[in-house]
């Protein structure tokens, strides 16, 4: 019984998988063609370091961040572990799908392609979605306001980074990326695809004219 894992240790297991997969695949990427400035990179890196300190370090357990926003219940903790595992799975799935075009910075790779498969068929930034869900799960396990603050920081940092990425992708892929944006969510899936798709409306009008002519 002494060797039994604690709930916190179980919660850390998916994060270890996340770190291991990122370390293994870090160097398996294409050469960079265009990259964001260092100052822009730091606006993401700094908040992410803060967020992970809030989640995994006791150094920032200061009042009122150490106060609880949830009761210390077993079912809540297990729900958090499940959410963390799901989030890490989404992030790894997305990382696998983007393959050699991944980068920690906002970049374009040589021969860059627009990835629309896997989770990218539903959201444009599924790695950030997965990390956000995983952090939310850890926040439930912690049950303290520092976890909530960490989730907000991650959401803000990744949202800003994603907007910079979309600006770069729009410049590179033009109408192709504009069409992709219409049918996918930013960080979470759209439950309704764009009903006002211009091409769909065009086909409808042509079909009506064909029916009248017939």
C-alpha positions as CSV (number, residue, x, y, z in Angstrom):
1,X,0.0,0.0,0.0
2,X,2.9,2.3,0.6
3,X,3.7,2.3,-3.1
4,X,0.2,3.4,-4.1
5,X,0.1,6.5,-6.3
6,X,-1.5,9.6,-4.9
7,X,-4.2,11.3,-6.9
8,X,-1.8,14.2,-7.7
9,X,0.8,11.7,-9.0
10,X,-1.9,10.2,-11.2
11,X,-2.9,13.6,-12.4
12,X,0.8,14.2,-13.5
13,X,0.9,11.1,-15.7
14,X,-0.8,12.6,-18.8
15,X,1.4,15.7,-18.5
16,X,4.5,13.4,-18.5
17,X,3.2,11.8,-21.7
18,X,2.7,15.3,-23.1
19,X,6.3,16.4,-22.3
20,X,7.8,13.1,-23.6
21,X,6.0,13.3,-26.9
22,X,7.0,17.0,-27.4
23,X,10.6,16.1,-26.6
24,X,10.7,13.2,-29.0
25,X,9.1,15.1,-31.9
26,X,10.8,18.5,-31.3
27,X,13.5,18.1,-33.9
28,X,11.4,16.3,-36.5
29,X,10.2,19.5,-38.2
30,X,10.9,21.3,-41.5
31,X,13.2,24.2,-41.8
32,X,11.7,27.6,-41.0
33,X,11.0,30.1,-43.8
34,X,9.4,32.9,-41.8
35,X,9.3,33.4,-38.0
36,X,7.9,35.9,-35.5
37,X,10.2,38.3,-33.7
38,X,11.7,37.3,-30.4
39,X,9.7,39.9,-28.5
40,X,6.4,38.4,-29.8
41,X,7.7,35.0,-28.8
42,X,8.3,36.2,-25.3
43,X,4.7,37.5,-25.0
44,X,3.7,33.9,-25.2
45,X,6.6,32.2,-23.3
46,X,6.4,34.5,-20.3
47,X,2.7,34.0,-19.5
48,X,3.0,30.2,-20.1
49,X,5.9,30.0,-17.6
50,X,3.7,31.9,-15.1
51,X,0.7,29.6,-15.8
52,X,2.7,26.4,-15.2
53,X,4.2,27.8,-12.0
54,X,0.6,28.5,-10.8
55,X,-0.4,24.9,-11.7
56,X,2.6,22.9,-10.5
57,X,4.6,25.0,-8.1
58,X,3.7,25.9,-4.5
59,X,5.8,29.1,-4.7
60,X,2.7,31.1,-5.9
61,X,0.2,29.7,-3.3
62,X,-0.3,33.1,-1.8
63,X,-3.5,34.6,-0.6
64,X,-6.1,34.7,-2.2
65,X,-4.8,32.3,-4.8
66,X,-4.5,29.4,-2.3
67,X,-8.2,29.7,-1.4
68,X,-10.4,27.0,-2.8
69,X,-13.1,27.6,-5.4
70,X,-14.2,23.9,-5.2
71,X,-14.7,21.5,-2.3
72,X,-12.1,18.7,-2.0
73,X,-14.2,15.9,-3.3
74,X,-13.0,12.7,-4.9
75,X,-15.3,12.8,-7.8
76,X,-14.2,16.3,-8.7
77,X,-10.6,15.3,-8.6
78,X,-11.2,12.3,-10.8
79,X,-13.2,14.4,-13.2
80,X,-10.2,16.8,-13.4
81,X,-7.8,13.8,-14.1
82,X,-10.1,12.7,-16.9
83,X,-10.3,16.2,-18.4
84,X,-6.5,16.5,-18.2
85,X,-6.1,13.2,-19.9
86,X,-8.6,14.1,-22.7
87,X,-6.9,17.5,-23.2
88,X,-3.4,15.9,-23.5
89,X,-4.8,13.3,-25.9
90,X,-6.2,16.1,-28.1
91,X,-2.9,18.0,-28.1
92,X,-0.9,14.9,-29.0
93,X,-3.4,14.0,-31.7
94,X,-3.1,17.5,-33.2
95,X,0.7,17.5,-32.9
96,X,0.8,14.2,-34.8
97,X,-1.4,15.6,-37.5
98,X,0.5,18.8,-38.0
99,X,3.8,16.8,-38.2
100,X,6.8,18.5,-39.6
101,X,5.0,21.8,-39.9
102,X,4.8,22.3,-36.1
103,X,6.8,25.0,-34.4
104,X,6.8,26.5,-30.9
105,X,7.0,29.9,-32.5
106,X,4.7,31.5,-35.0
107,X,6.4,30.4,-38.2
108,X,5.9,29.3,-41.8
109,X,8.0,26.2,-42.8
110,X,9.5,25.5,-46.1
111,X,6.9,24.0,-48.4
112,X,4.2,24.7,-45.8
113,X,0.8,23.1,-46.3
114,X,-2.5,23.9,-44.7
115,X,-3.5,21.0,-42.5
116,X,-7.2,20.3,-42.4
117,X,-7.2,16.7,-41.2
118,X,-7.8,15.2,-37.7
119,X,-8.8,17.8,-35.1
120,X,-7.9,20.5,-37.6
121,X,-11.1,19.7,-39.4
122,X,-13.0,21.1,-36.5
123,X,-10.8,23.8,-34.9
124,X,-7.9,25.8,-36.2
125,X,-5.7,25.6,-33.1
126,X,-6.4,22.2,-31.5
127,X,-3.0,22.0,-29.7
128,X,-4.0,25.1,-27.8
129,X,-7.4,23.6,-27.2
130,X,-5.9,20.5,-25.8
131,X,-3.5,22.4,-23.5
132,X,-6.4,24.5,-22.3
133,X,-8.5,21.5,-21.5
134,X,-5.6,19.8,-19.7
135,X,-4.9,22.9,-17.6
136,X,-8.6,23.1,-16.7
137,X,-8.5,19.5,-15.6
138,X,-5.4,20.3,-13.4
139,X,-7.3,23.3,-12.0
140,X,-10.1,21.0,-10.9
141,X,-7.7,18.7,-9.2
142,X,-6.0,21.6,-7.4
143,X,-9.3,23.2,-6.5
144,X,-7.7,26.6,-5.7
145,X,-8.0,29.9,-7.4
146,X,-4.5,29.8,-8.7
147,X,-5.6,27.1,-11.0
148,X,-8.4,29.3,-12.4
149,X,-5.9,32.1,-12.9
150,X,-3.5,29.7,-14.7
151,X,-6.3,28.7,-17.2
152,X,-7.1,32.3,-17.9
153,X,-3.5,33.1,-18.5
154,X,-3.1,30.2,-20.9
155,X,-6.3,31.1,-22.8
156,X,-5.1,34.7,-23.2
157,X,-1.5,33.8,-24.2
158,X,-2.6,31.2,-26.7
159,X,-5.4,33.3,-28.1
160,X,-3.0,36.1,-28.9
161,X,-0.5,33.7,-30.4
162,X,-3.3,32.1,-32.5
163,X,-4.3,35.5,-33.9
164,X,-0.7,36.1,-35.0
165,X,-0.6,32.7,-36.6
166,X,-3.9,33.4,-38.5
167,X,-2.5,36.6,-39.8
168,X,0.5,34.8,-41.2
169,X,-1.5,31.9,-42.6
170,X,-3.9,34.4,-44.3
171,X,-1.0,36.1,-46.0
172,X,0.4,32.8,-47.2
173,X,-2.8,30.9,-48.2
174,X,-5.3,33.7,-49.0
175,X,-8.7,32.5,-50.0
176,X,-7.9,28.9,-49.1
177,X,-7.4,29.9,-45.5
178,X,-10.4,32.3,-45.5
179,X,-12.6,29.4,-46.6
180,X,-11.1,27.1,-43.9
181,X,-11.8,29.7,-41.2
182,X,-15.5,29.9,-42.3
183,X,-16.0,26.2,-41.5
184,X,-13.9,25.7,-38.3
185,X,-13.9,27.1,-34.8
186,X,-11.1,29.1,-33.3
187,X,-10.3,27.1,-30.2
188,X,-13.6,25.1,-29.9
189,X,-15.6,23.5,-32.7
190,X,-18.5,25.3,-34.3
191,X,-21.7,23.4,-33.8
192,X,-23.1,24.9,-37.0
193,X,-21.0,25.2,-40.1
194,X,-21.2,28.5,-42.0
195,X,-24.7,28.5,-43.5
196,X,-23.8,31.6,-45.6
197,X,-21.2,29.8,-47.7
198,X,-21.0,31.9,-50.9
199,X,-20.2,28.8,-53.1
200,X,-23.2,26.9,-51.6
201,X,-25.5,29.9,-52.4
202,X,-24.1,30.1,-55.9
203,X,-24.9,26.4,-56.5
204,X,-28.4,26.8,-55.1
205,X,-29.1,29.7,-57.5
206,X,-27.8,27.7,-60.5
207,X,-29.9,24.7,-59.5
208,X,-33.0,26.9,-59.3
209,X,-32.3,28.3,-62.8
210,X,-31.8,24.8,-64.1
211,X,-35.1,23.7,-62.7
212,X,-36.9,26.6,-64.2
213,X,-35.3,26.0,-67.6
214,X,-36.3,22.4,-67.5
